[in-house]
Structures are given as structure tokens and as C-alpha cells.
Amino acid sequence: MTESKRLAFLQKTTADGSTDPLAWYGLAMEYRKLERWDEALQTFASLRTMKPDYVAMYLMCGQMLEGIARQDEAREWLQAGIEQARLKNDSHALGELESALDALD
């Protein structure tokens, strides 16, 4: 699937009301890859509202925000991800999130 077809597919899937976190995460990552920062952030935020325990989004969104010099927002996303990783007992994600947060400070 080409990049534009993948983006169109994910946009349609989420617009049609899908609550599949992978579709929303994929869409956010496509926007991120295309440097459509506001759309990526909005999509990550929608996913966070729907499925706050989808831990992978916190690291990806935090890294994206750090990359566009929005440190305070990045810190908030990473800290929220740390809380969720602890709740899920996901030590691998917890370590990655803590490392990313340490790199911000």
C-alpha cells in the first residue's frame, strides 16, 4: 500500500467510527511521518481519550513533541505514559518512557 493510500485508508477507517486503537495509532504515526504535527497531536489525543491504556502512543507523541521543541507538552505525555505503563505492569514501556523523560531534563 502506498503512503497516500495508507493515509486515506486510515483516515476513512477512523472517520467511519472505528475504535480500533491500532487504526488511530497508525493514523497519528502517518501524520507524524508527514510532519503534519497538529493533526498527529490531535489524533494521538483522540486515541488517548478513547484508550488511555494504549501505552505506545505516549512515547511516540512525547518524542514527536520533543522534536518540534514543545518540551512541556512532551513531558506531560511521557509522564502520563509512565503512569499507564505502571498500571499495566509494562516494564519495557516504562523503561523507554523513563529514559525519554530523563533525556528531556
Secondary structure, DSSP 8 states (H G I E B T S, - for coil): --HHHHHHHHHHHHHTT---HHHHHHHHHHHHHTT-HHHHHHHHHHHHHH-TT-THHHHHHHHHHHHTT-HHHHHHHHHHHHHHHHHHT-HHHHHHHHHHHHHH-
